[in-house]
Amino acid sequence: MDELPLEQVRTLLAVVDEGTFDAAAAALHVTPSAVSQRVKALEQRTGRVLLMRTKPVRATESGEVVIRFARQLARLERDARDELGMAAGLGPVRLPMAVNADSLATWFLPALTRVPQDPPICFELHREDEGHTTALLREGQVMAAVTSQPEPVAGCTVRPLGRARYLPVANPDFAARHLAGPVERDLREAPAIVFDRRDLLQDVFVRSLTGDPDATASAVRHQVPTSEGFCDAVVAGLGWGLVPESQAGPLVRSGALAVIVPGRPLDVPLYWQQWKLDSPALSAVAAVIAEAAAGALRRP
């Protein structure tokens, strides 16, 4: 294989984005048979199965590599058109990014307001846990991500942003009822607040406190899938939880929350990963995000 035919690559991307061969055919203004033939020809050329023929279709691991290439190619083409003055009528620049909920609720959105809008940039934010945002990069769904993973995804660069500090807090009345004894024991039994089923932050904290690699927070876990709602649930006394320092600090000072293990915050290192592209829009966003993180997070 010497090259990837661009028509076939763009067709594969259309199938993944549209979900079916028929929908991709309509988007490309060709017949479904032509779409099928192009995808099969690309699979033969690469010697790999690129699509799982499900509904909707899904890219295989090899297909994700081609999809990422297709999106990068489209980005480069758009940037070239901009520089040549040929971008009129193409609409704003699309910039898909993956960001964890706590960053969205605290420092990330205000940073985006400082990104230059010439040409206009349309932000497409995908909310995902910081431990899983790199999966969206790997699949080619986003161009950049805030992540807790320091190892760069293939085809991406990585830079440290800083440490997001979390405080272990609870409603004072809840703490008096459930956390009056040895805290290492009580945190395993007291109801906890989690973001979703994949949120292991409370477990990580219990393990760091006890030194037991098998320790976990209580099996009683209330799932609250928004950063603001998570904090509200802790204030309401549904359970204890780890709340970003910027959210928890004012509530601790007002007495609405109590730090249940003083002097034992939990820091989560955050990184910025992005495609290796010479893209003015992506570079502008990266610079603003790095500056905002320097002011909002603790030093790496």
N, C-alpha and C positions, 0 to 999 in steps of 0.2 A: 504494500500500500504506500504510494508516494504522496497522495493528497486526499483530502476530504472534499468531494464535490459540494460547492456551496448550496446549490439547489436542493440537494438531498439533506444536507445539514439543516437548512431552514425548514424543510418539510418535517423533519423529525421534531424540531422545536414546536412547530404548529400543532402536531398531533398531541404532544405532551400538554401544551397550553390549552388546547381546545377540548381535550379529553377523549375524543373519538376520531376515527379516520374520516367519518362523514363530515363532522364539524370542521376538521382541518381542511377538507376538500372545499367546503363552502368558503372558508376564510381565504384560501389561496386561489379560489376561482378555477379549480381543476376538478377532475372526476375523482371519486374515491379510489377507483382502480389505479389512477396515476399516483395517488398518495401511497397506496400500498406498494406499488412497484418501486417507488423511490426509496421507501424505508427498507424493503427487502434488498435492493441494490446496495444500500449503505451497509447493511448488516453483512452482506457477502463481501463487500470491500474491506471491512474491518475484521471480518472473521469472528464477530461477536454478536450475540443476541442483545439488541439495544432496547427493546420494549417488551414489557409483559402485557399480553393482549387481554387485559382485564377491563372492566368498566367502572370508572374511567381508566384509560391506559396508564401504565406507570413505567418509568425508565428503570432499567436495570442498573447495576453499578457501572458497567461499561457505558450504558446510555447516558448516565449522569455526566460522564466526562465529555461526551459530545454535546450535550445540552449546555453545559457550562461554556464550552467553546463557542456555541451558537450565540449565546447571550453576550459574551465578550465581543464577538465579531459585530453584533448589532450595535453595541455601545461604541466601538471604535468607528463604525461607519457613521453613526450619528455625530460623533465628535469631529470627524473629518468634514462632514457636511457643514457643521457649524463654522469651522475655520475657513471653509471655502465660500461661505455666505449662501449656502444652498439649503439651509434648514428651515426656511420660511414655509409655513404650512404644515410642518411636522408636529407641531404642538410642543408643550413643555418637555424638558428632559425628565425621564422617569428614573428614580433612584430607589430601588427596593433595598431595605435594610432590616436586619433582625436585631431586636433589642429586648432585654429582660424587663419585666414589669416594674421593678423597683427603680431602675434607671429612668424609665418613662415617667414615673410618678414624681421624680425628684429633679434631676438636673438635665436630662437629655432634651426634652422638648423646648425649654427656653434656649438651649444652645442652637437649635435649628433656626430660630428666628434671626440669628446673626449670620446665617449663610447668605452670601450675595445671590441675588435673584436675576442676574443678567448673564446668560439667558435664564428664564424661569425654570425652577426645578420643582418637580412634583414628587414629594416624599411618599413612599409606600412602606409603611412600618409593619413588620411582622412581629408580634409579641410572642416571645418564647423564653423559656428558662435559660439563664446564662450558660448552663452546662450543656445545652442542646442547640444553641443557635448555630454552631458550626455545621450541623447537619444540613441546614438550609443553604449554607455556603457551598457545601460539598455537592448538593443536588442542583446547584445553579439557580435556585429560586431568588437569592439575594446577592447583591454586589458587596455588601459589607455587613459586619455584625459586631455587637458588643458581646464578648464571651469570656468565660473563665478558663478557656483552654489556651495555654501558651504555645502549643505546637501548631504551626501554621498548616491550614488545609492546603492541599496541592494547588499550586497556581495562585496562592495568596501571600500577602505580607502580614506581619503581626507587629504591633507595638504595645507596650504596657500603658495603661491609662491611669492606674492607681488602685487603691484598696477601698472597697465599699465596706464601711464599718456597720455592723449590726449590734444592737443592744438586746440582751435577754430581758424582757419586760412582762409585766402582768398588771392587771387591775389590783390595787392595794387590798381590796376585800377578798378577791380571788386568791391572792398570795397568802393572806392570813388563814384562809380555809384549807388550801391545798399544799402550801409550800412552807409550813411552819417547822417541819422537821429537818433532817439532813437533806439539803437540796439535791445532792447527787442521787438520793433515793427517790425523792418526791418528783423530780422531773421525769422519771420513768413511769410515774403513775398518774400524774396530774393531766387533765385534758390539755391538748395542744392545738394550736391553729397552724394549718399548713395551707400553702397556695393551691396545690393539687396533688395527685398521687405521686408525681415525680419529685416533689419538693422534699429533699432530705436534709435541709439546713438545720432543722431542730435536732435530728439524729446526729449530725456532725457535731453540733454543740455539746450534746450529752456525752458523746464519745471523748471529745476534747477535755471535758470536765472530769470525767470518771477515769480516763485512761483505759477503758474497756473497749476494744475494737468491735465488740458485738453488742454494745449497749444501744438502745434506741429510746426515743421518746415514747410516751404512752400510746397504746393502741387506739385510745379515744382521740381521734383527730378530726377536727372540724375543717372542711375544705372551703376556703374563701378565695376565689380565683381573681381577685383584683388587689393591687397594692393598697389602695385606700380602704377597701373593705376589710382587708386583713388587719390593718391597724385599728379600724373601728371595732372589729370583733374582739381584739385584745382589750381595748378600752372598755368594752361592754362587759367583760368578764367571762367570755365563753371559754377562754383558755389562755395559756401563756404562749409567747412566740418571740421570734427574733425580728425586730423592726429596724429599718434603716435609721441610723443615728440622726439624720436631718429631720425625720418624722417623729422619732421617739423623744428627742431632746426637749422640745417645748412642752410635751405632755408630761415628761418626768418633772420638769421644773414647776408645772402647774399643779402637780399632785394627782393628775389623772392616771398616771402610770408609775409603777415602781420598778427599779432595776432589781431583779431577783438574785443576781450574782454580781455584786459590785466588783469592778476592776477586771472583769472577764468578758470583754466584747469578743465578737467573732468577725474577723476580717476576711473578705472574699476578694482576691486579686481579679481585676478586670483588664481585658485586652481589647484592642481594636484590630480586627482582621478585615482585609479587603482584597479584591482582585488586584493582580499585578497589571494594572492598566494605566497608561498615560492619559487619564481622563480629567480634564479641568474641573468638571462638576464634582467628581469623586474626591479629587485632591482638595477642593475648597471645603467640602463637608468634613473630611478627615482633619484638616487643620483646625476648624472650629470645634470639633468634638474633643480633640486633644487639649485645646486651651480650656474648654469648659470643664473637662474632667480634672485638670490640674487644680482648678479652683474648688471643685465640689468633692473630690475624693482625697483620701490620704495618700501620701507619696508612695510610689511602688516600692 
